[in-house]
Amino acid sequence: MSLPTTMRAATRREYGGPEVIAMETLPVPAPAAGELLIRVHAAGLDRASLHLLEGDPWLARLALGVRTPKRVILGQQVAGEVVAIAPEVAGYAVGDRVHGVATSGAFAEYALAKPDALAHTPQDVRVHDAATLGVSGMTALGAVLDKGKVQSGERVLILGGSGAVGTSAVQLAAHAGAEVTAVCSASKLDLVTGLGAHAAYDYRTSELSAMGGPFDLIVDIAGNRKLRALRSALTPTGRLVIIGGESGGHFLGGIQRNLWASLANGFTRQELGWMFSETTSQGCARLAELVAEGGLRPAIDRVAGLDDLAAALMDMRRGALRGQVVIEP
């Protein structure tokens, strides 16, 4: 397949807000051993992309680059077409539709990926939907079904139910037969009830004690409620899954709440834990199957171009998105 030598990409060469993003023309990367090259058809904007842009929490810069970011191109979630394959890669062919996570940055016309973080995209799954599964979908899947172990008939509380992860978490819990309560801003209550939540509450005006608990499972997405309050809303044997956090300062960024949960877990019948998502081929395929069956309908706020990425990140930072934005390079 004849490929161009250059591509457009959304880059950042320093940490900061959306204002540091630039559009650059870069060489199209060549797949090294164990890699594939994908022509990007769509790339999902997940919450982690904002944290990676800002370099928050600072502790993460030990891996991302202390003074400047090691990876210049932004973005993680990807859906597209395989256009080149290293000799050692098996199970994929040029022309295959795939989705998952890009290792070189997804907000570009071409991206590199590892085969164990990709899956084949079924023909009846839209590329925009597939682009939301590699991080946002995988995180929701892990929190609700894998670590959360939700069962039919259980009562589940999703804190942060209107974002990229939360909208999928609400649907996965409802699809499993749980009675779902979601918490979000007042302007998005209709969104989460439309996705399957039995009840929805405005996080600004509602206390946990007024949400009809106790709950068998609480999934706290990028929250800042104290561990003590979360435990009080659980049943005596309930389960808590913390995903990220928006408190705790620039250095730890809320990680200390995760550590307190791990420490307290050894002294209670409740299961108190936290998680970071790991993208796998099996997980991506499982999510695509749910989309194809109608059990999951990714909530997409809008589809935008590379030039609109900064504006989308600004909307994400101020909590204006209903679901997530998908970028078309």
Secondary structure, 3 states (H helix, E strand, C coil): CCCCCEEEEEECCCCCCHHHCEEEEEECCCCCCCCEEEEEEEEECCHHHHHHHHCCCHHHHHHHCCCCCCCCECCCEEEEEEEEECCCCCCCCCCCEEEEECCCCCCECEEEECHHHEEECCCCCCHHHHCCHHHHHHHHHHHHHHCCCCCCCCEEEEECCCCHHHHHHHHHHHHCCCEEEEEECHHHHHHHHHCCCCEEEECCCCCHHHCCCCEEEEEEECCCCCHHHHHHCEEEEEEEEEECCCCCHHHHCCHHHHHHHHHHHCCCCCEEEECCCCCCHHHHHHHHHHHHHCCCCCCEEEEEEHHHHHHHHHHHHCCCCCCEEEEEC
